[in-house]
Amino acid sequence: MQSSSDFKSRLPLGKLESIEEKFINIQEQLIQEQSIDELIALNREFTALRPVVEKAAEFKRLLAEIDEAKDMLLDPEMKELAEEELDELTQQLSVTENDLLVELLPKDTDDEKSVVLEIRAGTGGDEAALFCGDLYRMYERYAELMKWNFEPLDANESDLGGFKEITVTIEGKGVYARLKYESGVHRVQRVPQTESSGRVHTSAATVAVLPEAEEVDIKIAPEDLRIDTMRASGAGGQHVNKTDSAVRITHIPTGIAVVSAEKSQHFNRAKAMTVLRSRLYNMEAEKVRSERAADRKSQVGSGDRSERIRTYNFPQGRVTDHRVNLTLYSLDKVLEGDLDEIINYLVTNDQATKLAEFVS
């Protein structure tokens, strides 16, 4: 890839050239006779590389136009116009280079997956359970805004109407890419309903966002499972139906147990297995993440559930994300599912951190 004489690119130009060669090679293979599996694999790779190749072509076009504008500077009659064009092209080049660097960053292989979302009340008793319910409704509304499918699986309701714990699946394209930053400890500061003196209390809930694992992601031996059918117990509320066909699947080697309590036993078996696979998959992923944690400068998106990530302060109407020092005075909107501003900030910050490491 050629560059303008005085432009110092941060791009790994050798890697870009190899990507472009690979893209051309895949194009040629796609028009040849292949098996269905080979075509699927090639098309997947072609789709992944195309944004990089297209952005690289735009980058090279801008470099060429910059060189042309510099040649125009030598013409006194064109100098003023060339200076304006050069300034605009240089800005475009900087933006395109940054976009291209983002495209080159290593992708999280789980980003396109659906998720299993688990919310558990932490310190704070009944107030923590009520906050757990607030978070549940926040994610439910966000899923609606994103046009994702939101499916409650199992819940343990508290006496005051919140949840001691609840598990849901959220299905759609790129769900994990958006929600992975939600894993961690969420705190609430407000006057509880049961507090007569008006004192502000702090309670907490833990959120876990697990990428939904397929059978190809993790294999489970049938003999490692114990499957029990039962009647759902406890308050089901409007979200979880009481039924005689609830299913509990226990993974014997790890002791992990999953319950699904919807109407259909077939549905419950399938959903419970999905959650179980996701938990086992996440256990393996956590091991890998913990091994890499010492090398990471930022914990954004690490999925560390012991990490205090966000505080919802009701008296001041503010939400603070502690990982990126972001404070918004729009608590009501956030609790209504308006999470994009927070998530976009986290995504941008995460990309900036990775970019700094990538080009250093």
N, C-alpha and C positions, 0 to 999 in steps of 0.2 A: 504494500500500500504506500503510494507516494504521499508526501506531505508538503505543505507550503513551507518555504525556506526558513522562516523564523518562528514557526509554530511548533511548540514542544508538546507533543501529545503524551497523555498519561496511559494511552491504550497499549495493550500488549499486541503489537502489530503482527508478530509472528503467529500468535494464536489465532488472530482474526483471519489471516491468510489460510491457515489449515482448516478453519471452520468453513470458509468459502469453498475450498477444494472439496471438502467432505459433502457439502450441500449439493454441489454440482454432481458429484459421484452418486449421491442418493437419487437425484433427479433422473439420472441415466438408468439406475436400477429399477426405478418405479415403472418405466415403460417396457421393461423386460418381463418375461414370464416368471412369476414367483408363486410360492404357496400362499394361502390365505394368511397364515401366521407371519410369514416373512413380510407380506405386504402391510399388515397391521403394524409390525415393528418399524418398518421403513417409514411409513406414513407418520407414525408418532414422532420419530426422530426428525423427519422433514418439517413437521409442524413446529417442533421445538427450536429448530435452527433458523427458520425463516425470518422471525423478527430481528435476529442478530444480523443476518445477511442484508435485509432491507435497510436497517439502520446504518450498517457499514457503507452501503451504496450511497446513502444520503450524505454521510460524512465525507466520502471521497468527492462527491459532486460539489459540496461546499468548499472543499480545499481547492478544487479546480477553478471555481468561480472567484475565490479570493485571489488566486494567481492572476486571473484575467483582470480583476479590478486594480491590482498593483501595476499591471502593464499600462492601464489607462491613466495612472497617475503621471506618467511621463508626457501625456498630452495636456498642455496648458488649458485648452478649451474643455477638457473632460475631467480635470483634476477635482473640482468641487463635487461633481456628481460621483466620481469614483471614491472620494473620501467618505461620503454618506453611505454609499453601497458597501464599502469595506467595513465600516463600523457595524452596519446591520448584519452582514455576513459573518463577522467575527463573533457577534453575540449568538447567532444561530449555531455556529460551529461549537461553541462552548456548551450550549444546551444539548446538542446532538451527541457530543462526546460523553457527556454525563449520562444521557439516556442509554448510550451504547455500553458504557461501563456497568450500568445497572443490569442490562440484558446479559452481560457476561458473568455476573455474580453467580456462584454456585446456588442452584435452586434447591429448596426444601422439597424432597420427593413426596411429602405428605400434603403439600399446599392445596392440591386440587380435591382432596378428600372431604367427605362428609365427616361429622364428628359425633362422639358421645360426650354430652355435657353433664357433669355431676356437680351439684351444689350441696354443701353440707354446712349446717349451723356450727359455729365455733363458740368462743367464749361469749357469754351474755344471756344464756338461758332462753326464756320465751322471746326476748327482744331479738336475739340472734336468729331465732326461727322465723320471726316476722320479716327480718331483713333478708333472710334466705328466700322468702316468698317475693319480696320486692325485686331481687336479682332475677328470679325465675321469670317474672312478668316483664322485666326489662329485656331479657334475651328473647322472650317469646315475641315481643313487639318488634325487636330488631330483625328477627327472622321474617316477620310479616313484611317489613319494609324492603327486605332483600329478596322477597319472594322465595324463601327457602321453606322446606317442609319441616315443621316442628312437631315432634311426636313424643309425649310423655310416656315413660315406661313403668316407673315404679316410684312411689313416694311414701314417706313417713311423715304424716302431718302432725303439727303440734296442736295443743288444746285451743290456742288463741287464733288459729287459722293459718299460721305460717307452715314452714316445712323444717323438720329436723334434718331431712335429706331428701333429695329428689334427683332422678336420672332421666334425661331425655336424649333423643337422637335429633340432630339437625342435618337435613340432607339437602344438598345442592352443590353447584359448581363453585369450588374455591372457598368453601366454608372455613376449612382449617386455616387457610392463609389469613383470613380476617379475624378469627376468634382465638387463635393460638396465644395471642397476647393477653387474654383474659385469665389464664391460669395463675393462681396465687391467692393470697389472703386479701379480701376486701373488708374494709372497716366502715362502720357507720357511727356517726356521732349525732345523737338526738335525744330528746326527752321521751322516754318510753311511755306507752299508754298506761302502764301500771305505776308510774312514778307520780306521787301526789305533791312532792315538794318542788317540782319543776326543774330538777337537776338534770344536766346533760350526761348521758351515759355513753360509753364506747363499747360496741359489740362487733363481732366479726363473723364472717362466713368464708368458707374455702371453695374456690371454683377450680375444677379440673376439666380441661378440654383435651379429649383423646381423639386422635385421628382414627376414623373408622377403618378397621383392618378387614381385608378380604381373606378368603381361604388361602389364596396364593401368598399372602403376606406372612402367615403363621400357621403351622400345622399343629393340630391337636389330636392326639391319639384317643379313639373312642373309649378305651379302657381307663383313661385318665378322668373320665367324666361320671358324675352321679347326677341323675335327672329325677327330680321329684315334682309331682303335680299336687296342687293344693288349692284351697279356697283362699282368696285374698283376705287378709286381716287388716284391721285398723281402718281409719277414716280414708275413704277414697276421694271424697269431694267431687267436684265436677271434672277433674282432670284424669283421675285414675279410677277405672270401673271395678266394682266388686264382682268377682267371677269365680266359678268353680273350676276354671281351667288355667289358673295361674301356674307358672312354671318357675322352678328354681333349679339352676344348673350350677353344680359345684365342681371346680377344677381341683381334683384331689392332691396333686403334687404341691400346689401353692396355697390351697385353702380358699381361693377366691370364689365367692358365691355371687350369682347374679339372679335377680328375680324380675320377671316381666308379668304384669297382671292385667292385660287387656282382655278382650272378649274371646278371641280365638286362641286355642291351645297351639295350633300350627304357627300362628303369628308369634305367640309368646316364645316358642322354642327358637324360631329364627332370630327374633330380636335379642333374646338372651344370649344366643351364641355370638351375635354381632358384638354385643357389649363385652362378653368374655374375651373374644379375640382381641378387641381393642385394648382391654386392660392388660392382657399378656403382651401384646405388641408394645404398649407404652412402657411396660416394665423393662423390656429389652432396650427400648429407645432411651429410657432414663439412665441406664447403665452407660450407654455410649455418651450421652450428654454430660454425665458426671465426670467421665474421663477427660472430656474436652473442656470442662468448666474452668480449669486453672488457666487455660490459654486464652479465654475470652475476656475482653475488656468490658463488655457490656452484658448485663443479665436480661436485657429486653428480649422477650420471646424465648427465654430459657425453659419456661414451663416449671420452674421451681415453685412447688406449692407451699413451701414454708416462707416464701418471700411476700412481704407486705407490699402490695402493688398500688392500691388505690384507697382513698378515704372519701366518703360521702358525708359532708357536713350539712345537716339540715338547718341549724340556726343561721348559718351564713349563706345557705343556698349554693354551696360550692362543691365541686368535685376536684380532687387533686390526685394526679397520677405521679407517684413518688419516683418512678424510674426515670422520668424525663423532666421532672419539675414543671409539669403542666397543670395549671389551675384554671378552671372554667367556672363562672358564676351562672350556670345554667342547669342546676341539679334537676329541676322538674323535667326539662327536655331530655336529659340523659336517662332518667328513670322511665321515660316514655319510649325509650328505644333509640333515641337519637345519639348513636355511638360513633358515627362516622368521623366527627372531628377528632375525637380521642384516638381512634384506631388509625386514621390517616397520619396523625402526628407520630404515633408509635412506629408505623411502617416506614415513614420517611427517616426517622431517627435510626432505625435498625439498618436501613439501606446505607445511610451516611457512615455509620460505624463500620459496616462491612466494606464499603468503598475505600475508607481510609486504610483498612488493613490490606485490601486487595492491591492498592497502588503503592503501598509503602515498601 
